[in-house]
Amino acid sequence: MSTASNESPQNPADREKLQRLFAHGNKQMSIGSYDYANEMFMQCVLRDPDNPIYFKSFLANLKKKYGDKKKKGVLSSLLTGSGKKTILSKKPDQVFKASIEILKSDPWNVSALLSAGGACEELGHHNVAIEYYKSAVDSEPFHLEANRICGTALREIADYDGALACVHRILKVKPGDQETEKLRKDLTVEKTIHKGKYATGDSAQIREARDATTKSTGIEEDVDVMGRPLTYLEQVEKRIKKNPNDIANYLELAQHFYQQADYEKSEQYYLQAVQLSKNSPDLIERLLDTQKQKLHANVLALKEEFEKTKKESIKTEFYKTKEEYDSKNLELAQHRIQYHPNHAGYHFEYGVLLQQRKQLKEAITEFQLAKAEVTRKGECLLALGQCFQMIKQTKLAMTHYQDAVVSLSDGEHKKKALYLAAKLAFELEDYEKSEEYGHQLAAIDFSYKDLGELLDKVAEKRHN
């Protein structure tokens, strides 16, 4: 079992190995193999706890696994009561590892996220610690301790907007709290000083800073005309009204709502950002992805509603929305390969969609482009074998299955390649090869599909 390290891997070979694991994890997540992806991401996080990208992918994969719905993990109780004291009494690397184990079963566990972040800080990984604190706030936006810790960490790196957002959430739970109100005002002053106009921050400059953050009406920027603290969303909307051509504000809200899975609102702000950017390809890609996510959420909701009501009208709406989702998915994939022609992953994703639509010759082209990436080669060979078999090019299919078996490491894809190779070899009356691949698969998973029945047929043919 891997253990948490207090240093990032310095050896280039180790870094390259982790990158391969990370790339493989992303592939598995993209096809819905979340448990297998978690094995890859967890190794990356434990071996390089200072890498925020590894942590974000680790958490995103788990949330997809659980359907983006908060799920009380079986280990969550370990961070309550005496269990919390036990964990916090350990060394930072042990705390980190224990917290990651808990997140594996409950990626929304606020205590585990805060403990992992605290351990990272003790290990010197300050930037990634903030990512854990932010995730804790995302999990429970009005959790007082999470906002307090996250706000403090953001203040230390001069992210005053982020710190103020945490303070405003605390005030929503504890309105009028004097200590928090004082902190809000201090942060507002520090934010103004940090803009560069007030270098030393002595008392006279602080008074000047306070004046600079007050409008001509005497109302501070982060409060309304009655002195009520504005929420984070109200502050951004206020900035938009003040400068309606600033794309950054629209993007900020679009990303905020995307993270909250409110794809309807996210789409609205991305549409405005795309218009202001004069159709920036990057922003169009984000818009398409948001629209895809919105349709996917609608598909899931309609499916759930039909299972409850069994209404034909819901069933009709489900298939209509599913068709729209499939079309949007294809549109996004086409956009990506147009603007990222050398991205093997996008060619692979597009190939999978084409294969699903039985556009096999076009899919073959995409998989052949994607297999240039070493980490994706085995999957591409397997997909190519399936495509060639579907267009009756059985010899080409067999060659690709055999190459896929060699290229793939243990896992579901390896088992699938062995099974398809054994089945096709049987159809081609190459019983020796069929038996060879069947036995290899049996050594890994004898219960795989109808393998036992296939091996019996092979044995019968070989004895006759």
RAMO-V389303 format. One record per backbone hydrogen bond with DSSP energy under -0.5 kcal/mol. CO is the residue of the C=O (numbers start at 1). NH is the residue of the N-H. Records with the same first field share a line. If there is no record, write none. Layout:
CO->NH  NH
//
This chain:
11->15
12->16
13->17
14->18
15->19
16->20
17->21
18->22
19->23
20->24
21->25
22->26
23->27
24->28
25->29
26->30
27->31
28->33
29->32
32->34
33->37
34->38
35->39
36->40
37->41
38->42
39->43
40->44
41->45
42->46
43->47
44->48
46->5
48->51
50->52
51->55
52->56
53->57
54->58
55->59
56->60
57->61
58->62
59->63
60->64
61->65
62->66
63->68
64->67
66->69
71->73
73->76
75->78
76->79
77->80
80->83
81->84  85
82->86
83->87
84->88
85->89
87->90
91->94  95
92->96
93->97
94->98
95->99
96->100
97->101
98->102
99->103
100->104
101->105
102->105  106
106->109
108->110
109->113
110->114
111->115
112->116
113->117
114->118
115->119
116->120
117->121
118->122
119->123
120->125
121->124
124->126
125->129
126->130
127->131
128->132
129->133
130->134
131->135
132->136
133->137
134->138
135->139
136->140
140->143
142->144
143->147
144->148
145->149
146->150
147->151
148->152
149->153
150->154
151->155
152->156
153->157
154->159
155->158
158->160
159->163
160->164
161->165
162->166
163->167
164->168
165->169
166->170
167->171
168->172
169->173
170->174
174->177
177->181
178->182
179->183
180->184
181->185
182->186
183->187
184->188
185->189
186->190
187->191
188->192
189->193
190->194
191->195
192->195  197
193->196  198
197->199
202->206
203->207
204->208
205->209
206->210
207->211
208->212
209->213
211->214
213->221
215->218
219->215
220->223
222->230
224->227
228->224
231->235
232->236
233->237
234->238
235->239
236->240
237->241
238->242
239->243
243->246
245->247
246->249  250
247->251
248->252
249->253
250->254
251->255
252->256
253->257
254->258
255->259
256->260
257->262
258->261
261->263
262->266
263->267
264->268
265->269
266->270
267->271
268->272
269->273
270->274
271->275
272->276
273->277
274->279
275->278
280->284
281->285
282->286
283->287
284->288
285->289
286->290
287->291
288->292
289->293
290->294
291->295
292->296
293->297
294->298
295->299
296->300
297->301
298->302
299->303
300->304
301->305
302->306
303->307
304->308
305->309
306->310
311->315
312->316
313->317
314->318
315->319
316->320
317->321
318->322
319->323
320->324
321->325
322->326
323->327
324->328
325->329
326->330
327->331
328->332
329->333
330->334
331->335
332->336
333->337
334->338
335->339
336->340
340->343
342->344
343->347
344->348
345->349
346->350
347->351
348->352
349->353
350->354
351->355
352->356
353->357
354->359
355->358
358->360
359->363
360->364
361->365
362->366
363->367
364->368
365->369
366->370
367->371
369->372
370->373
372->374
373->376  377
374->377
376->380
377->381
378->382
379->383
380->384
381->385
382->386
383->387
384->388
385->389
386->390
387->391
388->393
389->392
392->394
393->397
394->398
395->399
396->400
397->401
398->402
399->403
400->404
401->405
402->406
403->407
404->408
411->415
412->416
413->417
414->418
415->419
416->420
417->421
418->422
419->423
420->424
421->425
422->426
423->427
424->428
425->430
426->429
429->431
430->434
431->435
432->436
433->437
434->438
435->439
436->440
437->441
438->442
439->443
440->444
441->444  445
442->446
445->448
448->451
450->454
451->455
452->456
453->457
454->458
455->459
456->460
457->461
458->462
459->463
460->464
//
